[in-house]
Amino acid sequence: MTPLEILGAAISGAPAPRIPVFCNLFEHGARELGMPQKTYYASGEHVAAGQLRMRARYGYDNVWSLFYVGREAELLGCQEILYSEDGPPNVADFVIKDYDDIAKLEVPDDLTAHPAWKETATCLRILREEVGATHPICAYLTASTTLPALLMGMDKWMELLLTGPADLRDELLRKCSLFYQREVAAYRAAGANVLLYSTPFGSTSFVGMKRFNAFSLPWMKRDLEPGGSANLVYYCGMAPFNNVIAQVREELGIGAHYISPMADLAEAKSIIGSEGLTCGVIDDIRLIQWTPQETRAEVRRLCEIGMVGGHFLFGTGVMPLGVPEANLRAMLAAAFEFGRYP
């Protein structure tokens, strides 16, 4: 079976030789190609080559069309990205500097015509041509409630959200939701078949249950209403969200859940059961300090919990560059060993 078929089997519960094994390596591609990040991320060909070479080197199942999270801000007018060779690029120029800029914010009618989309489209085309028939191609999409943090900074967004004028907050969120709707349609059309819906405000560890119901859930419904939830993965950064899984499944129709390493995986699996895909995620911050033996033991633990009854995927967070090569290889070797079905 191809990795794409193995993923489909994990979702449907059909027989497969093993679980899907996802590993998210981003800046590693620049290092692999011997390039500064700014040079690497300037070209869709570079990013595609980095993704394909990292997947070939380590043998995991997925590739990414993601350059960096700030790419979405560029589609909305960000003019400067801050690069660091030790971590991911980030926004250096906020599109919204004061509340007056909210009215000026324009969501392009056709994101694919925007110059910032050109290299993403190139990356997706290459990935689709090279592995589209056999491997999952992942895309990263920021929920409307989180996108303002990339446009104005988290401090100003929290100020607007909690104490600012409600009409300005809702105007910004409407534009961010429209952006998400157009972005997810563009990624689907370009061949991405695993869509990570990044919604940190979808965790009550971040906003609390009252605000989740009154604020986060209605805006998530608005995001998803036009295009639906097909191929979406619910992701709250690394924040736990076990207590809203049932509600997310019922009200949003999302069936795949990227479980926080801080959450109880057994509890999450018992909630999701055979009705969706449980993604067990290793703690990639602790992975920096673990020994290969400790890494191997943690992978085994996750697999033993998650594989009961099938419908399970092993995955990672954003995998910092500081994770030792020995731990990376120990993790993946263990995932393929302990993730094999009898």
C-alpha positions in Angstrom: 0.0 0.0 0.0 1.1 3.6 -0.7 1.3 6.0 2.2 -1.8 7.8 0.8 -3.7 4.5 0.8 -2.4 3.7 4.4 -3.8 7.1 5.5 -7.1 6.4 3.8 -7.2 3.0 5.6 -6.6 4.6 9.0 -9.4 7.0 8.4 -11.9 4.4 7.2 -10.8 1.6 9.4 -9.8 -0.7 6.5 -7.0 -3.2 7.0 -3.5 -1.9 6.5 0.0 -3.1 7.3 0.8 -0.2 9.6 -0.3 3.2 10.8 0.5 6.4 8.9 3.7 8.1 10.2 3.8 11.9 9.8 6.9 14.0 10.5 6.9 17.7 10.1 10.3 19.1 9.0 10.4 22.6 7.7 13.6 24.6 8.2 15.4 21.3 7.9 14.9 21.6 4.1 17.1 24.7 4.0 19.8 23.0 5.9 19.6 20.0 3.6 20.0 22.1 0.6 22.8 24.2 2.2 20.9 27.5 1.8 20.1 30.4 4.1 16.4 30.4 5.0 15.7 33.6 3.1 17.1 32.0 -0.1 15.4 28.7 0.5 11.9 30.2 1.1 12.2 32.6 -1.8 11.5 29.7 -4.2 8.8 27.1 -4.4 11.2 24.8 -6.2 13.6 25.0 -3.2 10.8 24.2 -0.7 9.5 21.3 -2.8 13.0 19.9 -3.2 13.6 20.2 0.5 10.4 18.5 1.4 11.0 15.6 -1.1 14.6 15.1 0.0 13.7 15.1 3.7 10.9 12.6 3.1 13.3 10.4 1.0 16.0 10.6 3.7 13.8 9.5 6.6 11.1 7.6 5.0 8.0 9.0 6.7 4.7 9.5 4.8 3.9 13.2 4.3 5.2 16.3 2.6 4.3 19.9 3.2 3.4 22.9 1.0 3.8 25.2 4.1 6.7 27.7 3.8 6.1 29.4 7.1 3.0 30.6 9.0 3.7 34.3 8.1 3.0 33.4 4.5 -0.7 34.1 5.1 0.1 37.6 6.3 2.0 38.2 3.1 -1.1 37.4 1.1 -2.8 40.2 3.0 -0.1 42.8 2.6 2.8 42.0 5.0 6.0 43.5 3.5 8.7 42.0 5.7 9.5 38.6 7.2 12.1 38.1 9.9 14.5 35.2 9.2 16.5 33.2 11.8 18.7 30.3 11.0 17.8 28.7 14.3 14.1 28.7 14.0 11.1 29.5 11.7 10.6 32.8 9.9 8.0 35.1 11.4 6.2 38.3 10.6 8.3 41.5 11.0 5.8 44.0 9.5 2.3 44.0 10.9 -0.4 44.8 8.3 -2.6 46.3 11.0 -0.7 48.9 13.0 -3.8 50.7 14.5 -7.5 50.2 14.4 -8.0 52.4 11.3 -6.1 49.8 9.3 -8.9 47.3 9.8 -11.1 49.2 7.4 -8.2 49.3 4.8 -7.6 45.5 4.9 -8.6 43.9 1.7 -9.0 40.2 1.0 -8.0 39.4 -2.6 -10.9 38.0 -4.7 -8.5 35.5 -6.2 -5.6 34.5 -3.9 -4.0 32.5 -6.7 -3.4 35.8 -8.7 -1.5 37.3 -5.8 2.3 37.4 -6.3 2.9 35.8 -2.9 0.9 32.7 -4.0 3.1 32.1 -7.1 5.9 30.2 -5.3 3.4 28.3 -3.1 1.7 27.2 -6.4 5.0 26.1 -7.8 5.8 24.1 -4.7 2.4 22.4 -4.8 2.7 21.6 -8.5 6.1 19.9 -8.0 4.8 17.9 -5.0 1.7 16.9 -6.9 3.7 15.7 -9.9 6.3 13.9 -7.8 4.3 12.2 -5.0 0.7 13.4 -5.4 -0.6 10.0 -6.3 1.2 8.2 -3.5 1.7 10.5 -0.5 -0.3 13.0 1.6 0.4 16.6 0.7 -0.3 18.8 3.7 -1.3 22.5 3.8 -1.5 24.8 6.8 -4.5 27.1 7.2 -5.0 29.6 10.1 -8.5 29.9 11.5 -10.2 33.3 11.4 -9.9 33.7 15.2 -6.1 33.2 15.1 -5.2 35.0 11.9 -5.4 38.5 13.5 -2.4 37.7 15.6 -0.3 37.5 12.4 -1.8 40.7 11.2 -1.5 42.9 14.3 0.5 41.0 16.9 -0.9 38.8 19.7 -0.9 41.6 22.3 -3.0 44.0 20.1 -5.3 41.2 19.0 -6.0 40.2 22.6 -6.6 43.8 23.5 -9.1 44.2 20.6 -10.8 40.8 21.4 -11.2 41.4 25.1 -11.7 45.2 25.5 -11.8 46.8 22.1 -14.8 47.9 20.0 -16.9 44.9 19.1 -17.8 46.3 15.7 -14.1 46.6 14.7 -13.4 43.1 16.1 -16.2 41.6 14.1 -15.2 43.5 10.9 -11.7 42.0 11.2 -12.9 38.5 11.9 -15.3 38.6 8.9 -12.4 39.5 6.7 -10.2 36.8 8.2 -13.0 34.2 7.8 -13.4 35.2 4.1 -9.7 34.9 3.7 -9.7 31.4 5.2 -12.6 30.3 2.9 -10.8 31.5 -0.2 -7.4 30.1 0.9 -8.8 26.6 1.7 -10.5 26.5 -1.8 -7.2 27.5 -3.4 -5.2 24.8 -1.6 -7.8 22.1 -2.5 -7.7 23.1 -6.1 -3.9 23.0 -6.1 -3.8 19.5 -4.9 -3.3 19.6 -1.1 -5.2 16.6 0.4 -4.5 17.0 4.2 -5.6 20.4 5.5 -4.4 21.4 8.9 -7.0 23.8 10.4 -5.0 25.7 13.0 -7.2 27.0 15.7 -5.6 27.6 19.0 -8.7 29.5 20.1 -10.4 26.2 19.7 -8.9 24.9 22.9 -10.4 25.8 26.2 -6.9 25.8 27.7 -6.6 29.0 25.8 -10.0 30.7 26.0 -12.1 28.8 28.5 -15.4 26.9 27.8 -17.6 30.0 27.9 -15.6 31.9 25.3 -15.2 28.7 23.2 -19.0 28.4 22.9 -19.8 32.1 22.5 -16.8 33.2 20.4 -14.6 30.4 18.9 -17.3 27.9 17.8 -19.5 30.4 15.8 -16.5 31.7 13.9 -15.2 28.2 13.2 -18.6 27.4 11.8 -18.5 30.4 9.6 -15.0 29.5 8.4 -16.1 26.0 7.4 -19.6 26.5 6.2 -18.9 27.2 2.4 -16.2 24.5 1.8 -17.0 21.9 4.4 -14.7 19.8 6.6 -13.4 17.2 4.1 -9.7 16.3 4.8 -9.5 18.8 7.7 -7.4 18.1 10.8 -8.3 19.9 14.0 -5.2 21.4 15.5 -4.8 23.7 18.4 -1.1 24.2 18.3 0.1 22.0 21.2 -2.8 23.0 23.5 -5.1 20.2 24.8 -8.7 20.0 23.6 -10.0 16.6 24.7 -13.0 18.2 26.4 -14.3 19.7 23.1 -13.6 16.8 20.7 -17.2 15.5 20.8 -18.6 19.0 20.3 -16.2 19.7 17.4 -17.1 16.4 15.7 -20.9 17.0 16.1 -21.0 20.7 15.3 -18.1 21.2 12.8 -18.0 17.7 11.3 -14.2 17.5 11.6 -13.2 13.8 12.0 -9.4 14.0 12.4 -7.8 15.4 15.6 -4.2 16.2 16.3 -4.0 15.4 20.0 -1.7 17.5 22.2 1.1 15.7 23.9 -0.1 17.4 27.1 -3.5 15.7 26.8 -4.4 12.1 27.8 -4.2 10.1 24.6 -6.2 7.2 26.0 -9.0 9.6 26.9 -8.9 11.2 23.4 -9.0 7.8 21.8 -11.9 6.7 23.9 -13.9 9.8 22.8 -13.1 9.5 19.1 -13.1 5.7 18.9 -13.8 4.4 15.4 -15.7 7.5 14.5 -12.6 9.4 13.4 -8.9 9.6 13.2 -6.9 10.0 16.4 -3.4 11.5 15.8 -1.0 10.7 18.6 1.6 13.5 18.8 5.0 13.2 20.4 6.3 16.0 22.6 9.0 17.4 20.3 10.3 19.9 22.9 11.2 17.1 25.3 12.5 15.2 22.2 15.4 17.7 22.2 16.7 16.4 25.6 15.6 12.7 25.5 18.0 9.9 24.8 17.3 7.7 21.8 16.1 5.0 24.2 13.7 7.4 25.9 12.4 8.5 22.5 11.9 4.9 21.5 10.0 4.2 24.7 7.6 7.2 24.2 6.8 6.2 20.6 6.0 2.7 21.8 3.8 4.0 24.5 1.8 6.2 22.1 1.4 3.4 19.6 0.2 0.9 22.2 -2.4 3.3 23.4 -3.5 4.6 20.0 -3.5 1.5 17.8 -6.2 -0.3 19.7 -9.1 -0.5 17.3 -7.2 1.1 14.5 -8.0 4.7 13.3 -4.6 6.0 14.5 -1.8 8.1 13.1 1.6 8.9 14.7 2.7 12.5 14.3 5.0 15.2 15.4 4.7 18.9 16.2 6.9 21.4 14.4 10.2 19.5 15.1 12.7 22.2 16.2 16.1 22.2 14.5 17.5 21.4 17.9 16.1 17.8 17.9 19.2 15.6 17.6 19.6 13.5 14.5 19.8 10.3 16.6 16.5 11.0 18.3 14.8 11.8 14.9 16.0 8.5 13.5 15.1 6.6 16.7 11.6 8.1 16.7 10.9 7.2 13.1 12.4 3.7 13.4 10.2 3.1 16.4 7.1 4.4 14.8 7.5 2.0 11.9 8.4 -0.9 14.2 5.7 -0.4 16.8 3.2 1.0 14.4 3.0 -2.3 12.4 -0.2 -4.3 12.7 0.0 -8.1 13.2 
